[in-house]
């Protein structure tokens, strides 16, 4: 699915993030599994990640991020009529984390639901929110991308344990006078789903499932390095832009080697690429908004800047969004 936006101009007017307090270093992981700081940094670029407390669930880390985004947008919670939470680690199967969050925030009339598209969830969710706003079905939306992947990891499996962390990011979307989203490109390949999955977590019967994340790292890497480039190229072409027009490139923070490969193939210089995987690891749906917050606090997100977002994840899914930044956004990071 690919398309340029038309009609109303919709943009991000508020941005907020939050991560758990606990910092887990590579050296600490080396006490749990056969690894080392050198091994992890060389292969992933990750030095540390944030880990939720035992009694900390998804909505606990979403709430501060959402409040910060609302504050930045100058939006009262009651003015939000659409709330989407992109996640693969909700508080529970039902009710949705979005419904719980809407209640905590004081949004009694908002449509609220969860969206599952793996690490691409945030891009999928902002595309959906944009469509609802552009169609006139909603006036102001809150989109949250967040995961607490530490809750579904096998803490004896080095192949997944070193990669993931917990975090949340939120954005407010509404109509603006200038700029805003130019287009979206989304896709999925369910045939590759078993390369990154959580067997035993739904209605499908599995023999003795342990309900931990399973990943074929080699195949996911091959998929990621392909679609991170093809999706970005596709949306730039669709919107009549070139990579030279891009001011800020915000890729999903899965692995620094994937990011470096995509940036090199696209021709995006290092100074335009946002990288924070070293501090947070792969936070799944929280990855792109956390990187956006860092870009905001670094002074990169100035009005008029062209920002390219690209993600990939379980599904297997991928997606890109192109946005002409509209508002000054500082103090967004956790």
Secondary structure by P-SEA (a helix, b strand, c coil): cbbbbccbbbbbcbbbbccccccccaaaaaacccccaaaaaacccccbbbbbcccccaaaaaaaaaaaaaaaaccccccccbbbbbccccccccccaaaaaaaaaccccccccccccccaaaaaaaaaaaaaaaaccccbbbbbbccccccccccccccccccbbbbbbbbbbbbbccccccbbbbbbcccccccccccccccccccccccccccaaaaaaaaaaaaaaaaaaaaaaaaccccccccbbbcccccaaaaaaaaaaacccccccccccccccccccccaaaaaaaaaaaccccccbbbbbbbcccccccbbbbbccccccccccc
